[in-house]
Amino acid sequence: MEKSSLGINMQRIKHGFVVMAVVLAAGCGGGGGGGAATATDTAPTAFSFTDQTGVAKSTAVTSAAITIAGINAAATIAVTGGTYQIGSGSFTSTAGTVTTGQTVKVKHTSSSTGNTAVNTTLTVGGVSDIFTSTTVADPITGVALPSEIDIVETS
């Protein structure tokens, strides 16, 4: 039996006829279901944190939860300026992965100065949002108030 460079077996039979049998390459054949493969999507639908104002100074501030949607495979998750929590897990600042339907919160410590913002950026699959907390304003100082007020009636 003679084999061509294309993987075709050729066999001579009586009367000079040539029978060719094509050898199928690996990967051809059944089992695939016939449908096209779904592309991997790890960029979620945009998400948005609700910022907080008037928070106490030097305290832990935790965002409301956002829900990851619009992905069909695990996406990378990372945080700067704070920590994040997936579901009821522990808060961490280490990069990880998240899947569709999971909830995420971020947390940071508010400023020690009045009327000052602190930002934490969460990035999931290349999509980011910033959670901001702003501390309550410091009281006004240095304004002298009179010790006595005279009330005068006019007619």
Sequence and secondary structure as in RCSB ss.txt:
>XXXX:A:sequence
MEKSSLGINMQRIKHGFVVMAVVLAAGCGGGGGGGAATATDTAPTAFSFTDQTGVAKSTAVTSAAITIAGINAAA
TIAVTGGTYQIGSGSFTSTAGTVTTGQTVKVKHTSSSTGNTAVNTTLTVGGVSDIFTSTTVADPITGVALPSEID
IVETS
>XXXX:A:secstr
 EE TTSEEEEE GGG EEEEE   TT SSSSTT                 EEEE TT EEE   EE  S SS E
EEEEESSEEEETTS  B S EEE TT EEEEEEE  SSTT EEEEEEEETTEEEEEEEEE      S    S   
     
